[in-house]
Amino acid sequence: MADLTGAHWRKSTRSSSNGGACVEVADNLPGVVGVRDSKDPTGPALTFGPAAWQAFVAHLTERA
C-alpha cells in the first residue's frame, strides 16, 4: 500500500461547487498518484503509477 502522507488533494476545475460526486487526485508524491472520493476524504484511496494515470487521462481527453 502506498504512503499518501503529505498528499495534496485537488478536485478537477470542472467539478461543480454544489457538493456533487467528485473525485480528488493527489499527484504530488513521487511514483504514485492517489485518487479518492471527495465526499469521503478519510475513506480508502486508489493508487496508480504515473504512467498508468497519464494513459487514463489521455484516454478520457480523447473521448471528450
Phi and psi restraints in degrees (range 20) as a CNS / XPLOR table:
assign (resid 1 and name C) (resid 2 and name N)
       (resid 2 and name CA) (resid 2 and name C) 1.0 -74.4 20.0 2
assign (resid 2 and name N) (resid 2 and name CA)
       (resid 2 and name C) (resid 3 and name N) 1.0 145.1 20.0 2
assign (resid 2 and name C) (resid 3 and name N)
       (resid 3 and name CA) (resid 3 and name C) 1.0 -85.3 20.0 2
assign (resid 3 and name N) (resid 3 and name CA)
       (resid 3 and name C) (resid 4 and name N) 1.0 113.5 20.0 2
assign (resid 3 and name C) (resid 4 and name N)
       (resid 4 and name CA) (resid 4 and name C) 1.0 -100.2 20.0 2
assign (resid 4 and name N) (resid 4 and name CA)
       (resid 4 and name C) (resid 5 and name N) 1.0 14.9 20.0 2
assign (resid 4 and name C) (resid 5 and name N)
       (resid 5 and name CA) (resid 5 and name C) 1.0 -61.2 20.0 2
assign (resid 5 and name N) (resid 5 and name CA)
       (resid 5 and name C) (resid 6 and name N) 1.0 131.1 20.0 2
assign (resid 5 and name C) (resid 6 and name N)
       (resid 6 and name CA) (resid 6 and name C) 1.0 87.9 20.0 2
assign (resid 6 and name N) (resid 6 and name CA)
       (resid 6 and name C) (resid 7 and name N) 1.0 4.0 20.0 2
assign (resid 6 and name C) (resid 7 and name N)
       (resid 7 and name CA) (resid 7 and name C) 1.0 -66.5 20.0 2
assign (resid 7 and name N) (resid 7 and name CA)
       (resid 7 and name C) (resid 8 and name N) 1.0 137.6 20.0 2
assign (resid 7 and name C) (resid 8 and name N)
       (resid 8 and name CA) (resid 8 and name C) 1.0 -105.2 20.0 2
assign (resid 8 and name N) (resid 8 and name CA)
       (resid 8 and name C) (resid 9 and name N) 1.0 105.0 20.0 2
assign (resid 8 and name C) (resid 9 and name N)
       (resid 9 and name CA) (resid 9 and name C) 1.0 -85.5 20.0 2
assign (resid 9 and name N) (resid 9 and name CA)
       (resid 9 and name C) (resid 10 and name N) 1.0 140.9 20.0 2
assign (resid 9 and name C) (resid 10 and name N)
       (resid 10 and name CA) (resid 10 and name C) 1.0 -143.8 20.0 2
assign (resid 10 and name N) (resid 10 and name CA)
       (resid 10 and name C) (resid 11 and name N) 1.0 151.6 20.0 2
assign (resid 10 and name C) (resid 11 and name N)
       (resid 11 and name CA) (resid 11 and name C) 1.0 -98.0 20.0 2
assign (resid 11 and name N) (resid 11 and name CA)
       (resid 11 and name C) (resid 12 and name N) 1.0 160.1 20.0 2
assign (resid 11 and name C) (resid 12 and name N)
       (resid 12 and name CA) (resid 12 and name C) 1.0 -62.3 20.0 2
assign (resid 12 and name N) (resid 12 and name CA)
       (resid 12 and name C) (resid 13 and name N) 1.0 147.0 20.0 2
assign (resid 12 and name C) (resid 13 and name N)
       (resid 13 and name CA) (resid 13 and name C) 1.0 -66.5 20.0 2
assign (resid 13 and name N) (resid 13 and name CA)
       (resid 13 and name C) (resid 14 and name N) 1.0 -14.9 20.0 2
assign (resid 13 and name C) (resid 14 and name N)
       (resid 14 and name CA) (resid 14 and name C) 1.0 -88.6 20.0 2
assign (resid 14 and name N) (resid 14 and name CA)
       (resid 14 and name C) (resid 15 and name N) 1.0 -3.5 20.0 2
assign (resid 14 and name C) (resid 15 and name N)
       (resid 15 and name CA) (resid 15 and name C) 1.0 -69.1 20.0 2
assign (resid 15 and name N) (resid 15 and name CA)
       (resid 15 and name C) (resid 16 and name N) 1.0 142.5 20.0 2
assign (resid 15 and name C) (resid 16 and name N)
       (resid 16 and name CA) (resid 16 and name C) 1.0 -80.4 20.0 2
assign (resid 16 and name N) (resid 16 and name CA)
       (resid 16 and name C) (resid 17 and name N) 1.0 160.7 20.0 2
assign (resid 16 and name C) (resid 17 and name N)
       (resid 17 and name CA) (resid 17 and name C) 1.0 -94.9 20.0 2
assign (resid 17 and name N) (resid 17 and name CA)
       (resid 17 and name C) (resid 18 and name N) 1.0 11.3 20.0 2
assign (resid 17 and name C) (resid 18 and name N)
       (resid 18 and name CA) (resid 18 and name C) 1.0 -93.9 20.0 2
assign (resid 18 and name N) (resid 18 and name CA)
       (resid 18 and name C) (resid 19 and name N) 1.0 16.9 20.0 2
assign (resid 18 and name C) (resid 19 and name N)
       (resid 19 and name CA) (resid 19 and name C) 1.0 78.0 20.0 2
assign (resid 19 and name N) (resid 19 and name CA)
       (resid 19 and name C) (resid 20 and name N) 1.0 23.2 20.0 2
assign (resid 19 and name C) (resid 20 and name N)
       (resid 20 and name CA) (resid 20 and name C) 1.0 -68.7 20.0 2
assign (resid 20 and name N) (resid 20 and name CA)
       (resid 20 and name C) (resid 21 and name N) 1.0 179.4 20.0 2
assign (resid 20 and name C) (resid 21 and name N)
       (resid 21 and name CA) (resid 21 and name C) 1.0 -73.8 20.0 2
assign (resid 21 and name N) (resid 21 and name CA)
       (resid 21 and name C) (resid 22 and name N) 1.0 110.2 20.0 2
assign (resid 21 and name C) (resid 22 and name N)
       (resid 22 and name CA) (resid 22 and name C) 1.0 -132.2 20.0 2
assign (resid 22 and name N) (resid 22 and name CA)
       (resid 22 and name C) (resid 23 and name N) 1.0 160.8 20.0 2
assign (resid 22 and name C) (resid 23 and name N)
       (resid 23 and name CA) (resid 23 and name C) 1.0 -112.2 20.0 2
assign (resid 23 and name N) (resid 23 and name CA)
       (resid 23 and name C) (resid 24 and name N) 1.0 155.6 20.0 2
assign (resid 23 and name C) (resid 24 and name N)
       (resid 24 and name CA) (resid 24 and name C) 1.0 -116.8 20.0 2
assign (resid 24 and name N) (resid 24 and name CA)
       (resid 24 and name C) (resid 25 and name N) 1.0 146.5 20.0 2
assign (resid 24 and name C) (resid 25 and name N)
       (resid 25 and name CA) (resid 25 and name C) 1.0 -123.0 20.0 2
assign (resid 25 and name N) (resid 25 and name CA)
       (resid 25 and name C) (resid 26 and name N) 1.0 139.4 20.0 2
assign (resid 25 and name C) (resid 26 and name N)
       (resid 26 and name CA) (resid 26 and name C) 1.0 -120.9 20.0 2
assign (resid 26 and name N) (resid 26 and name CA)
       (resid 26 and name C) (resid 27 and name N) 1.0 110.3 20.0 2
assign (resid 26 and name C) (resid 27 and name N)
       (resid 27 and name CA) (resid 27 and name C) 1.0 -120.2 20.0 2
assign (resid 27 and name N) (resid 27 and name CA)
       (resid 27 and name C) (resid 28 and name N) 1.0 25.3 20.0 2
assign (resid 27 and name C) (resid 28 and name N)
       (resid 28 and name CA) (resid 28 and name C) 1.0 -98.6 20.0 2
assign (resid 28 and name N) (resid 28 and name CA)
       (resid 28 and name C) (resid 29 and name N) 1.0 1.4 20.0 2
assign (resid 28 and name C) (resid 29 and name N)
       (resid 29 and name CA) (resid 29 and name C) 1.0 -99.2 20.0 2
assign (resid 29 and name N) (resid 29 and name CA)
       (resid 29 and name C) (resid 30 and name N) 1.0 143.3 20.0 2
assign (resid 29 and name C) (resid 30 and name N)
       (resid 30 and name CA) (resid 30 and name C) 1.0 -68.4 20.0 2
assign (resid 30 and name N) (resid 30 and name CA)
       (resid 30 and name C) (resid 31 and name N) 1.0 125.9 20.0 2
assign (resid 30 and name C) (resid 31 and name N)
       (resid 31 and name CA) (resid 31 and name C) 1.0 79.1 20.0 2
assign (resid 31 and name N) (resid 31 and name CA)
       (resid 31 and name C) (resid 32 and name N) 1.0 4.8 20.0 2
assign (resid 31 and name C) (resid 32 and name N)
       (resid 32 and name CA) (resid 32 and name C) 1.0 -151.6 20.0 2
assign (resid 32 and name N) (resid 32 and name CA)
       (resid 32 and name C) (resid 33 and name N) 1.0 145.2 20.0 2
assign (resid 32 and name C) (resid 33 and name N)
       (resid 33 and name CA) (resid 33 and name C) 1.0 -120.7 20.0 2
assign (resid 33 and name N) (resid 33 and name CA)
       (resid 33 and name C) (resid 34 and name N) 1.0 125.6 20.0 2
assign (resid 33 and name C) (resid 34 and name N)
       (resid 34 and name CA) (resid 34 and name C) 1.0 -99.5 20.0 2
assign (resid 34 and name N) (resid 34 and name CA)
       (resid 34 and name C) (resid 35 and name N) 1.0 145.9 20.0 2
assign (resid 34 and name C) (resid 35 and name N)
       (resid 35 and name CA) (resid 35 and name C) 1.0 -136.2 20.0 2
assign (resid 35 and name N) (resid 35 and name CA)
       (resid 35 and name C) (resid 36 and name N) 1.0 131.5 20.0 2
assign (resid 35 and name C) (resid 36 and name N)
       (resid 36 and name CA) (resid 36 and name C) 1.0 -143.4 20.0 2
assign (resid 36 and name N) (resid 36 and name CA)
       (resid 36 and name C) (resid 37 and name N) 1.0 165.3 20.0 2
assign (resid 36 and name C) (resid 37 and name N)
       (resid 37 and name CA) (resid 37 and name C) 1.0 -78.9 20.0 2
assign (resid 37 and name N) (resid 37 and name CA)
       (resid 37 and name C) (resid 38 and name N) 1.0 124.4 20.0 2
assign (resid 37 and name C) (resid 38 and name N)
       (resid 38 and name CA) (resid 38 and name C) 1.0 -65.0 20.0 2
assign (resid 38 and name N) (resid 38 and name CA)
       (resid 38 and name C) (resid 39 and name N) 1.0 -23.7 20.0 2
assign (resid 38 and name C) (resid 39 and name N)
       (resid 39 and name CA) (resid 39 and name C) 1.0 -80.9 20.0 2
assign (resid 39 and name N) (resid 39 and name CA)
       (resid 39 and name C) (resid 40 and name N) 1.0 -12.0 20.0 2
assign (resid 39 and name C) (resid 40 and name N)
       (resid 40 and name CA) (resid 40 and name C) 1.0 -136.3 20.0 2
assign (resid 40 and name N) (resid 40 and name CA)
       (resid 40 and name C) (resid 41 and name N) 1.0 66.2 20.0 2
assign (resid 40 and name C) (resid 41 and name N)
       (resid 41 and name CA) (resid 41 and name C) 1.0 -64.3 20.0 2
assign (resid 41 and name N) (resid 41 and name CA)
       (resid 41 and name C) (resid 42 and name N) 1.0 -18.4 20.0 2
assign (resid 41 and name C) (resid 42 and name N)
       (resid 42 and name CA) (resid 42 and name C) 1.0 -96.9 20.0 2
assign (resid 42 and name N) (resid 42 and name CA)
       (resid 42 and name C) (resid 43 and name N) 1.0 0.6 20.0 2
assign (resid 42 and name C) (resid 43 and name N)
       (resid 43 and name CA) (resid 43 and name C) 1.0 -80.5 20.0 2
assign (resid 43 and name N) (resid 43 and name CA)
       (resid 43 and name C) (resid 44 and name N) 1.0 -169.5 20.0 2
assign (resid 43 and name C) (resid 44 and name N)
       (resid 44 and name CA) (resid 44 and name C) 1.0 -68.4 20.0 2
assign (resid 44 and name N) (resid 44 and name CA)
       (resid 44 and name C) (resid 45 and name N) 1.0 156.2 20.0 2
assign (resid 44 and name C) (resid 45 and name N)
       (resid 45 and name CA) (resid 45 and name C) 1.0 -127.9 20.0 2
assign (resid 45 and name N) (resid 45 and name CA)
       (resid 45 and name C) (resid 46 and name N) 1.0 146.2 20.0 2
assign (resid 45 and name C) (resid 46 and name N)
       (resid 46 and name CA) (resid 46 and name C) 1.0 -90.1 20.0 2
assign (resid 46 and name N) (resid 46 and name CA)
       (resid 46 and name C) (resid 47 and name N) 1.0 151.0 20.0 2
assign (resid 46 and name C) (resid 47 and name N)
       (resid 47 and name CA) (resid 47 and name C) 1.0 -128.3 20.0 2
assign (resid 47 and name N) (resid 47 and name CA)
       (resid 47 and name C) (resid 48 and name N) 1.0 145.4 20.0 2
assign (resid 47 and name C) (resid 48 and name N)
       (resid 48 and name CA) (resid 48 and name C) 1.0 -135.9 20.0 2
assign (resid 48 and name N) (resid 48 and name CA)
       (resid 48 and name C) (resid 49 and name N) 1.0 153.7 20.0 2
assign (resid 48 and name C) (resid 49 and name N)
       (resid 49 and name CA) (resid 49 and name C) 1.0 -73.0 20.0 2
assign (resid 49 and name N) (resid 49 and name CA)
       (resid 49 and name C) (resid 50 and name N) 1.0 153.5 20.0 2
assign (resid 49 and name C) (resid 50 and name N)
       (resid 50 and name CA) (resid 50 and name C) 1.0 -57.0 20.0 2
assign (resid 50 and name N) (resid 50 and name CA)
       (resid 50 and name C) (resid 51 and name N) 1.0 -39.8 20.0 2
assign (resid 50 and name C) (resid 51 and name N)
       (resid 51 and name CA) (resid 51 and name C) 1.0 -66.3 20.0 2
assign (resid 51 and name N) (resid 51 and name CA)
       (resid 51 and name C) (resid 52 and name N) 1.0 -40.4 20.0 2
assign (resid 51 and name C) (resid 52 and name N)
       (resid 52 and name CA) (resid 52 and name C) 1.0 -65.3 20.0 2
assign (resid 52 and name N) (resid 52 and name CA)
       (resid 52 and name C) (resid 53 and name N) 1.0 -40.6 20.0 2
assign (resid 52 and name C) (resid 53 and name N)
       (resid 53 and name CA) (resid 53 and name C) 1.0 -65.3 20.0 2
assign (resid 53 and name N) (resid 53 and name CA)
       (resid 53 and name C) (resid 54 and name N) 1.0 -43.6 20.0 2
assign (resid 53 and name C) (resid 54 and name N)
       (resid 54 and name CA) (resid 54 and name C) 1.0 -61.7 20.0 2
assign (resid 54 and name N) (resid 54 and name CA)
       (resid 54 and name C) (resid 55 and name N) 1.0 -40.1 20.0 2
assign (resid 54 and name C) (resid 55 and name N)
       (resid 55 and name CA) (resid 55 and name C) 1.0 -64.7 20.0 2
assign (resid 55 and name N) (resid 55 and name CA)
       (resid 55 and name C) (resid 56 and name N) 1.0 -41.3 20.0 2
assign (resid 55 and name C) (resid 56 and name N)
       (resid 56 and name CA) (resid 56 and name C) 1.0 -61.5 20.0 2
assign (resid 56 and name N) (resid 56 and name CA)
       (resid 56 and name C) (resid 57 and name N) 1.0 -48.5 20.0 2
assign (resid 56 and name C) (resid 57 and name N)
       (resid 57 and name CA) (resid 57 and name C) 1.0 -64.2 20.0 2
assign (resid 57 and name N) (resid 57 and name CA)
       (resid 57 and name C) (resid 58 and name N) 1.0 -40.5 20.0 2
assign (resid 57 and name C) (resid 58 and name N)
       (resid 58 and name CA) (resid 58 and name C) 1.0 -61.5 20.0 2
assign (resid 58 and name N) (resid 58 and name CA)
       (resid 58 and name C) (resid 59 and name N) 1.0 -40.9 20.0 2
assign (resid 58 and name C) (resid 59 and name N)
       (resid 59 and name CA) (resid 59 and name C) 1.0 -63.8 20.0 2
assign (resid 59 and name N) (resid 59 and name CA)
       (resid 59 and name C) (resid 60 and name N) 1.0 -42.5 20.0 2
assign (resid 59 and name C) (resid 60 and name N)
       (resid 60 and name CA) (resid 60 and name C) 1.0 -63.6 20.0 2
assign (resid 60 and name N) (resid 60 and name CA)
       (resid 60 and name C) (resid 61 and name N) 1.0 -40.6 20.0 2
assign (resid 60 and name C) (resid 61 and name N)
       (resid 61 and name CA) (resid 61 and name C) 1.0 -63.3 20.0 2
assign (resid 61 and name N) (resid 61 and name CA)
       (resid 61 and name C) (resid 62 and name N) 1.0 -38.7 20.0 2
assign (resid 61 and name C) (resid 62 and name N)
       (resid 62 and name CA) (resid 62 and name C) 1.0 -62.5 20.0 2
assign (resid 62 and name N) (resid 62 and name CA)
       (resid 62 and name C) (resid 63 and name N) 1.0 -33.3 20.0 2
assign (resid 62 and name C) (resid 63 and name N)
       (resid 63 and name CA) (resid 63 and name C) 1.0 -87.5 20.0 2
assign (resid 63 and name N) (resid 63 and name CA)
       (resid 63 and name C) (resid 64 and name N) 1.0 -11.7 20.0 2
